Amino acid sequence: MGISGSGESAFEELLAVRGRGPVAADEVRRTGDDPLFASPFRIGTTLADALAARAVAANDLWELKTGRRQKVSIDVRAAAATALGGEDMTLARSGDGRYHPIPVSPDVAHMVALTQPWPTRDGRWFVPHFNLPHLERRVLDVLKAEATPESVAAAVSRWDAQDLEDAIAEAKAAGGIVRTPEEWLAHPHGAHLAEQPVVRITKIADGQPEPLPAGSQPLSGVRVLDLTRILAGPTASLSLAEHGADVLMVTAPHLPQVTPFVRDTSHGKRSAFLDITDPEQAQTLHRLVRDADVFVEGYRPHRLAAHGFGPDQLAQERPGLIYVTVNCFGSDGPFGDRAGWDQVAQAVTGVADIHGKVSRTGRPQLTPVYLCDFLTGFMASFGAMVALRRRATEGGSYRVEVSLAGAAMLLQRQGLITGFTDAPGQLTPEEFERYAVLDEGTVYGDLKSLGPVIGMSETPPAWQRTTPALGSSRPEWLAR
């Protein structure tokens, strides 16, 4: 199998962000290899590197607690499978008592059918994004189209690519021109991201060191507020829950959700309803912040600050808070105020262009999995744990920033593979069973899901509680 373009690994890039030098040669053991998917990108390797870095950050916290470090193991194929998500790696018990694949959600199938590269009038390609009804409506209003592939394709073909990208941004909708990697790195925002670490950790206030809470897991007693939806942000907080954190998802009944994504990223968490536009409920959230350790948000930049929940505001309210921001383009730079999703990041950064050219499809092509979402989520949890260690040893409040576009650029830096056309696209039943977790009696029925795939010799990641219904918990913290 040929490999081209390989340089510094994703694991090495993330350990540079950690800033503590390399780990012992025998601390992390990686097995297996790409490809699991029909993709020229090193999807499994990149995800395995991010998961291994996450485990090292958890190990750093464990060492603070106990003085010991653990052995870490990760299989590349299992790491790749974490990006399947949704119906592909979650089974439900049916009437015959056996577990079967869950049919693809109509909402997801609709989104995928429309969210594709479509040719523009000037010979370019454009990916409009159609997730969530209100955002779909904005795109359709710009295009003056119906919600069918034929109508969207016809509408996009009447636009020049740059004009359409500008109009979509003006409407606060999501979409992007399919660029080559070279075009993206020459673009002001691509150049801006290229100068940033893939996980940016900034000390935003001084403070006294805070010892980690006692407990049997690296994040035992650590309290996490999760104000995110749809994959990258929820994956970040799920990762923290897997290492023992008390994660409280906060949403409101009126906010749209994608049920399969909620189901598959809520393991081990609790869920409460709070509407931050209601003054009394906003005050409840402020009270939760005062006893929180980590705050994870996935809103468009500055949206939460307008409601009093920006990073500097909360760092004053809760000194020592770790504020994690997950979005498409980062929080600054020319595209810093734009919305976006996984497919948009793939389009603008060159992933879709490369995938189509190497696969010889005759058109740009998205990866077969939501790679940017899951990679970004794993990196966000890594950054949160790095920041928690810094808080414990030197004090202070920290902001952790990751982006889908940054994740797409990291993926490209890992080089390409050949010989991927016959990749199976899923684990064997035996491989799946090795990591499968039963979660019975959930609001979604009895489930069997791909569980945590990181191996740690003393504290293997796990889901500590059943998958919750949205709003099923009181807005309060568990006792430490």
N, C-alpha and C positions, 0 to 999 in steps of 0.2 A: 504493500500500500504506500503510495507516494505522499509525501507531506511537503508543502511549500509554505514559505513565508513565516516559519516559526521563529520567534524571538524570545523575549522574557515571558515566562509563563504567567498565567493569571494568578496562580498561587504566589509567585514571587512579587508580582505587582501589589497584591493585597498585603503580603508580609511587610513590604516597604511602607505601606500606610500604617501598619501596626507599629513600626518604628523600634522594634526590639531585636532586630537581627534575625538570622535563620534559627529554626528550631533544630534539635538534635536529629541526626540523619535517620534514626530509627523511630522517631515519634509518629510519623505519618506514613502509612502503607497504602498505596493505591494499586488496585488490580483492574484487569479488564481494559478494554479499548473501544474507541469508536469504530464503526458507526452503529448505533441502534436505529437511526432514522435515515431516510433517503435525503441526505443533505451533505453538501461539501464542507460544511462547517464542523468544527470539533465541539459539537454540542455537549456530549457527555464529558469530555475532558475539561471543558471550561466550567461546567456546573460542578464537577467533582473538585476542581481546584477551589471554587468558591465555598463549597461545603467543607472542604478540608481547612480552609482559612477560618471559617466560622467555628469549627471544632477547636482550632488552636486558640482562638480568642476565648472560647469557653474554658479551655484548659488553663489559660492565664488566670482566669477568675478562680478556678479550682485550686490552682497553686497558691493564690493569695489566701484562700481559706484553710488549706491543709498542708501546704509545703510540698505537695506531690504533683507530678504531672502524669497524665494518662497516655496510653497508646491509642492512636486514632487509625481507623481503617475506613476505606471508601472504595466501592466498586464503580467503575466508570459507567457501565450499563445501567446500574441502579440509579446513579446520579442523573443520567439522561432521562430515565423514566419519570423522575420527579416533575419534569416539564410537561408531561402529558396532561395531568390534571383532569378535571371534569369527568365525563363518562368513561374515558379510556382506562382509568386506573381505580375506579370505584365501582364495586358490585353491590347489588341489593338482593336481599332474600325475597324470593317470590313464593307463591302458594305451594310449590312442590318442596319447600324447605331448603332449596339449593340457592346458591348465589349466582346471579347472572348479570351481564353487563346492563347498564342503565341506558335506555335510548337517548340519543342526543336531544338536548333541549331545543324546542322549536325556536326560542329566542336566540340561542347561540347559532343554530343553523342559519337563521335569517341574517344575523350579523355577519357571519363568515361569507355568505353568498354575495353580500353587497360590498364588504370591506376587502376589496381586491384591487390590484393595479389595473387601471383603465387607460386607454390611449387618449391623448389630448389632441387638439386641433393642430398644434405646432410640432407634432411628432414626438412628444415626451410621454411619460406615464405618470399617473397620479393615483394615490390611494386615499379615498375619502373614508372616514370612519363612522360606523353606524351603531355604536353601542349606546344603550339607554335611550328611551323614547324621546326625551327632550333634546338630547344632542343630535339624534337622528333627524328630528324635525328641523333643526338649524341647518344641517347639511342639505336636506331636501329643499328647503326654502331658497338657499343659495343656488342650487342646481336647477330649481324649478322642475323637479322630477318626481316621479312616483317611486315607491319603495320596492322596486323590482330590479333585478340585474340589467334587464334590457333597457329600462328607462334611465337608470343611472349611467350605463355605458353611453347611451345616446347623448345624455346631457353633458357628461364630461368631454365628449368629443367636440362639443361646440365651444370649449374654452381653450385659451392658451394656458399652459401649466402655471406660470408665475402669477398671472392674474387670478387664477382659481385659488392658488395657495394663499394669496393676499386676501381674497374675499372670504375664504373659510376662516382665516385668522380674525378678520374684522368682525365676523359673526360669532366669535368665541366658540366656534365648532372645532373639529379636529380633522386633519388631513395633511398630506404632504407630497411634494414632488418626489418621484423616484430619481435619486441622484446616484452617480458613481461615487466610489470612495474618494476619488481624487477631487471631485466637485465638492463633496462635503467638507473635506479638510481645507479646501480653498475658501469655503463659505465662512463669513465672520463668526457664525455660531459654532460651526465645526472646529474652526481654529481655536475658539475660546475653550471648548471642552477638551481639546487635545492638550491644552496647557494645564488642565486641572487633574488632580488625582481622581481615580475612578470612584473612590469614596473620600469625600472631603469632610474632615473633622476639624471644627473650629471651636476654640475656647471662647465663649461669649461673656463670661463673667467669672470673677475670682470667687473663691470660697474655701472653706475648710474641708480636708479629706473626710470622706464618709465610708466607714468600713462596710463591707458587704454583709447583708443579713445572714445569720446562721442558717444551716439547712443541709440536706443531703444531696442537693443538685447545685451546679454552678450558679444558677439564678434563683434558687429558693428564696422566697421572701421579697424578690424584686417585683415591683408593681408597674405594670405597663398599661397605658391608655392607648387604645387603638381606634383612631378616627379615620380609617381607610376603607375603601371598597374596591373590589375587582382586582385581585391577583397580586400585584407587586407589593402593595402595602400590607394586605392581609397575610401574605407569605412571610414578610418580615416579622410580624408579631407572632405568627404561628411558629416560626423558628425559635423565638424567645420562649414561647410556651413549652416547646420541646426540651428546653434546657432547665425547666422548672419555674419559670416566671408565672405570676398571677396576671393574666391578660384579660382586661375588660374591654370588649368591643363596645363602642358607643356609636349609635346611629339613631335615626328618627324614623317613625313609622311611614312618613310621607316620602322618604328618600328612595329612589328606585334601586333595585338590586337585581342581580342575575343569580337565580337560585342555585344552579350547580356550582358556581364559583363560591357562593357563601358556604354551601355544604362542605366543600372540599378544602376550605382554608380556615375553618372554625374549630377544628379538632383541639381539644384541651383548653379552650377559652371559655369565658362567660360573656354574656351579652346583655346590655341595658339600653333602654330608649332614653335619649335626652335630645331636645331640640334647642340648639344654641341660639336660635333667633328669639326664643322665649326667655325673658330676663330671669325668671325664677329658676328655670331649668339650666340656664347658663351659669347661674351661681352655684348650682349643684355640681356642675362640671368643674368650676373653679375650686370647690372644696376637694374634689377628687384629685385635682392637680397638686394641691398642697401636700398630699401624702404619696404622690407618685414618684417613680424613679425615671421612667421613660415615657415619652409622649410621641406617638407615631402618627403622622398626618400625610394625606395624599392630595391635598387641595391645590388648586391653581395658586401660584405665588401671591401672597398678600391678602388672600381671601380670609384666612383665619385671623390675621392681625386686625382686620376691620371689625371683628367681633370680640377683640380683646384676648385672642389666643395665639398671638405671634410669638416667635422664639424669645425675643428680648423681653416682652411683657411677662411671659411665664417664667423666665429665669429670675426676674425680680420677685415674682410671687412665690416661687419655689426654688430657692438657691440650690444648685446641685442637680437640676433637672437635665436629662439627656433628651434633646428635641430632635427627632428624626424626620426628615423631609424626603418624601418619595414622589417624583413626578417624571414627566417625559423629557424635558429639556434642561433641567436644573433650575436654579432660582435666580439666575442673573444671565447676562449676555443678551444678544439681540433677540433670541427666541425665549427669553426667560419668563415672559408672561403668557406663553402659548400653552394650550391644552394639547394633550396627545396620549396615545396608547401604544401598545406593543407594535402593532402593524405600522403605525406612523413612524416610529423610531427605526424600524427595519427599512422603510422606504427612504427616508431622508439621508441615512448614514451610509448607504451603499449595500446593505445586506441583501435586499431584494434584487438589486441589479446583479450582484455576484451570483446569487443563487440561480437566477434565470439563465445567465450566460454559461455557467459551469454545467448546469443541468440541461442546457441546449433546448429549452422549452420554447424559444422564440419570443418570450415576453418575461418581464420581471416576475419573480416568484417569492412568496413569503415562506418562511421556514414552516415545517409541518407541526411545530409546537409553539407555545407562547414563551419562547426562549428568553426574551428580554424581561418579561414580567418576573419569572422565577429567579433568574440570575440577579436581577435588581433586588428582589426581596432577600435573597441570601446575603448579598453584600450589605444591605441595610442592617440586618441583624448582626453581622460581623462588626460593622462600624459602631453599633450601639454598645456591644460588649467591650470593644476597645476603649470607648469613651467611659464606660463604667469602671474599667480598671484605672484609667487616668484620674477619674473622680476619687477613687478609693486611695490612690497613692499621692496625688498632688492637689486634689480638691478642684473645685470649679464647676461651672455649668457649660455644657457643650452642645453644639449643633452638628448633626450628622446629615450629609446631603448625598443622595444618589439619584441617578436618572436612567431612564430607559435608553436614551440615546447614548449615554456613557457606556452602558452595558453592551449595546450593539457594537460600539467601537472596540471594546475589550474583546468581544468574540472575534472580530476580524483580526485582531493582533495575534491570535493563536494559530493562524495559518489555515490551510485547506487540506482536505484529504481526497483521495480518489478511491474508486471501488465501492461507492456507497449506494449504487442503484439497486442492489439486491438486499439492502438492509431490511430487517424484519419489521421494524416500526413498533414493536412492543416486546416486553419481556416474555420469556417462556413461562408457562404455568408454574414450573418449579421455582424459577427466579422470583416470580410474584409472591408465591407462598412464603418464601424466605423472609419477606419484609411485611407481609400482610398483617393488618390489625383489625380485629373484630370490634365493632362499635354498635351494640345492640340497643334497641329501644329509643332511638333518636326520633326527632320529629320527622325525619326523612325515612324512617323505617330501620330495619337491621342492615347494617353496612359492613362490607369488608373492603378496606382501602389499602393502597400502598402506604405504609407507615414510614417513619423516619429511617433513612438509609445510612446515616452516619454510625459507625461503630466507635464507642469509647469504652475503654477497659473497665472503668469504675462507675461512670454515670452515663450509660447509653441514653440518648434522647428518647423521650416517650411522651405519649399523651396522657395527662393525669386525670382527665375527666371527659365525660361523654360530649359529643358535638351538640351544642345548645340550639334551641330555637331563638330567633332574634327577639330581644326584649324580655327574655325569660328570667333575668337576674335583677336584683335591686341595684341601683347605682351606688355601690359601697364596696370597700375593700374587704378581702378576707383577713382574718386575724393572722399575724405572723407567728 
